[in-house]
Every structure is written in structure tokens, then in C-alpha cells.
Amino acid sequence: MEYKLFEEYITLQALLKNTGILSSGGAIKGFLTENTVLFNGEDEKKRGKKIRVNDVVTLPAQNLKITVIAPTPEEMKEHQLDLEEKARVAALVKEMNKKVKKTNPIKQASKPKEAKKPVRFPGT
């Protein structure tokens, strides 16, 4: 399996999650304890291990080999456009939320505090 790396590096935990091997990042500790994970042929137990282009992660028990490769220039450009669009949409949502807060402030009705009643025990 090949994994295209668009950043400088990815952690072992993120790689296993992004490839669908693990369903959550929290499962990595148990996974590394119970399984052999080889990083460039050597046993790796650190979930934060930085993996870069041309590194190979092997999971012998699952019969998986993940080779980290660099994306093509076209893929890199498309990825950059996707990131810019995501930032643009996030800024729009933030601005819309500000406008909604200004035009429709939520007022929380304060309830009068009730005096606490003494605790009753059965039979008294």
C-alpha cells in the first residue's frame, strides 16, 4: 500500500488512523503492545514516531506494507487548493456566527434559587 504524504512528516499514530488500520488514535497504545510494527525494518513502539517520504512501515501480522511516497506536483497543487477552500469556508462560517450573535443575542433567564430542603430519611 502506498500513502501520499503532503506534509513534512506524519506520526505513526496518524498514519495508522488515516489508512484505516485503526479506528481511533486512542487505540494505538494497545495495538503497539499486542502487534509488531516495523519502521524501515526495525521494531517500533513509539506512537509519535515521525514518518517521512520513502519510509516503510510493515505490519507482519496483518501482512501489510505501507510505503510513504511524495505526491506529484499536480496533486500537491490540488491539495493546497483544498486547504485554501477549507480555510475560506471556515472564515465564512466564523463571520456568519458573529453576525448571528450580534443580531440575536441569547438571553438566559436566571431562575431564582430555591432554598434547599432538608434531607428526609425513611422512618423519621
Protein Blocks (a to p, Z undefined) as FASTA:
>chain_A
ZZddfbfbdcfklmmmmnomambfklmmmmmmmpccdeehiacfbfklccdehiacddfk
nopacddddddfklmmmmmmmmmmmmmmmmmmmmmmmmmmmmmccddddddddddddddd
ehZZ
